[in-house]
Amino acid sequence: MKVENLEDLFNHTLEDIYFAEMKLVKALPKMAKASDSAALGKAFMGHLEETKEHVERLEEVFKMLGRKPKATECPAIKGILEEGEELMTEIKDADTRDAAMIAAGQAAEHYEITRYGTLVSWAKLLGHKDLAAILEKTLKEEYAADDKLTKLAESKLNKEAA
């Protein structure tokens, strides 16, 4: 995609985050299954349901822009997920693996927070207030998911790994 202006960049970033969300829909069940902690597995599965909603919202945004949903490969999220997969399979100690998966989950959340925050700002600048409202709802959910993982890590799982 040729990016010549902010509208083009906005559209490219939509495609990027759409790719990321689609990858996360596939990764989260694996993460839940590999979790030793029932609370962590439940958190990943709960966020899977939210992530499916994020995909639907992005498809709605594409439709509102008169576009078909399109995913553009994102090397950043691919790298984050590949690293998480590697940690999941290589770490034998269950508590340490859970701590690593929380860290990987938070890396993905932070990436999404960055993308959605940028998209909300650009949507407002471009006069897409209706799109900004949709994207902002997802942004709030990403912050909440990150907070949930932080609380799991700090209250119990990191201590168990230590």
Protein Blocks (a to p, Z undefined) as FASTA:
>chain_A
ZZfbfklmmmmmmmmmmmmmmmmmmmmmmmmmmpmblklmmmmmmmmmmmmmmmmmmmmm
mmmnopacdddddfklmmmmmmmmmmmmmmmblklmmmmmmmmmmmmmmmmmmmmmmmmm
mmmmnopamlmmmmmmmmmmmmmmmmmmmmmmmmmmmmmmZZ
